[in-house]
Amino acid sequence: MVVPIVSCAREDIYLRPDVVYALREVGVEIEDVLYLDDVVGADVATPKSICLVDHNALSARIFPRAWGERVRRIIDHHEDARAHDQGECDKVIELIGSCASLVHRDVVAAKREALDASGARDVARLLLGAVVLDTRFLDASTTRASAIDFETADALRATLDWDEDAARREYETLSAARHDQSAFTCAQLLAKDYKQWTMGAYEIGVASFGVRLQDLAARQDASSIDAQCDAFMASRRVHALFMMTSFEDADAGGAYTRQIAVTRPVDGALDCADVMRRVNERTPVSPFDVDPNASTTTARALRASYAMADVKASRKKVQPILVDVFTALSAETQS
């Protein structure tokens, strides 16, 4: 028996209205799905085998060591953290636009005969939604959309009997749901799409969302932004928290834009400016003031904010850069 587990807390799934919409459209109620808080710390037997999808390292901070030893398969499109190189583990890691394309090629297409017509359409709709969202409707200029993503989208549209216009309508509906973060607080934005890694001697968190840092600073007072960032970092015990945001900038004619900010706990010793100087050596970034109004105090958490020159520099691309930066910092600290 295969039991899927969503890699977030049950309450946090509501921060992904695109996922909620997609699942409900195929008859899956989000209340019926298992989440991290349903299994972590609960009286749950160690699985016989574990397959990781869309990530390639089971967090030792969250899961018991015995679970990590049971990882037998990985399907992912991020840089390989090499966390499960020991033992028997079938790895499929390809740096393409969407992990859903790999799931279709290596799992769904191979077991197509096990699905009835209705089930095949439901699976195809979920996978196509993920592919077009991950690749901004197969836009290779701003994402890592590759040949396999294009081929997968064509195959899924054929299963659904959808033309390109129908697929685009699905993309626009999902994209609108994903990017409607106008009512989210800073704390909710941080939790919306968060990942954490151990990098050398450092524990590093990276939150991804779709609100301009200037808009966040304008709609929430500085003290509450700082308080929510501090509480978020404390609960996850990180040495640094990166906030990555991507959006279509109305002030720049709708151009696709990326920003990144880094902060640390109040009592932390990390030099955020030095970290970003090192990041700049690998992917160009330039500092900017999120709150140019001199009469307003800029939130401490947003003082190290940077515009990113490479619109393809998503978290998938920045994470291995951060690994190198913090590994080097760890070595320097120990020497």
Stockholm file with secondary structure:
# STOCKHOLM 1.0

chainA/1-335         MVVPIVSCAREDIYLRPDVVYALREVGVEIEDVLYLDDVVGADVATPKSICLVDHNALSARIFPRAWGERVRRIIDHHEDARAHDQGECDKVIELIGSCASLVHRDVVAAKREALDASGARDVARLLLGAVVLDTRFLDASTTRASAIDFETADALRATLDWDEDAARREYETLSAARHDQSAFTCAQLLAKDYKQWTMGAYEIGVASFGVRLQDLAARQDASSIDAQCDAFMASRRVHALFMMTSFEDADAGGAYTRQIAVTRPVDGALDCADVMRRVNERTPVSPFDVDPNASTTTARALRASYAMADVKASRKKVQPILVDVFTALSAETQS
#=GR chainA/1-335 SS CCCCEESSCGGGGGGCHHHHHHHHHTTCCGGGSEEHHHHTTSSCCCCSCEEEESCSCCCTTTSCHHHHTTEEEEEECSCCCCTTCSSSCEEEECCSSCHHHHHIIIIIGGGGGGSCHHHHHHHHHHHHHHHHHHTTTTCTTTSCCCHHHHHHHHHHHHHHTCCHHHHHHHHHHHHHHHHCCTTCCHHHHHHHTEEEEEETTEEEEEEEESSCHHHHHHHSCHHHHHHHHHHHHHHHTCSEEEEEEEEEEGGGTTEEEEEEEEECCTTCCCCHHHHHHHHHTTSCEEECCSCCCTTSCCCGGGSSEEEESCTTCCHHHHHHHHHHHHHHHHHHHHC
#=GC SS_cons         CCCCEESSCGGGGGGCHHHHHHHHHTTCCGGGSEEHHHHTTSSCCCCSCEEEESCSCCCTTTSCHHHHTTEEEEEECSCCCCTTCSSSCEEEECCSSCHHHHHIIIIIGGGGGGSCHHHHHHHHHHHHHHHHHHTTTTCTTTSCCCHHHHHHHHHHHHHHTCCHHHHHHHHHHHHHHHHCCTTCCHHHHHHHTEEEEEETTEEEEEEEESSCHHHHHHHSCHHHHHHHHHHHHHHHTCSEEEEEEEEEEGGGTTEEEEEEEEECCTTCCCCHHHHHHHHHTTSCEEECCSCCCTTSCCCGGGSSEEEESCTTCCHHHHHHHHHHHHHHHHHHHHC
//
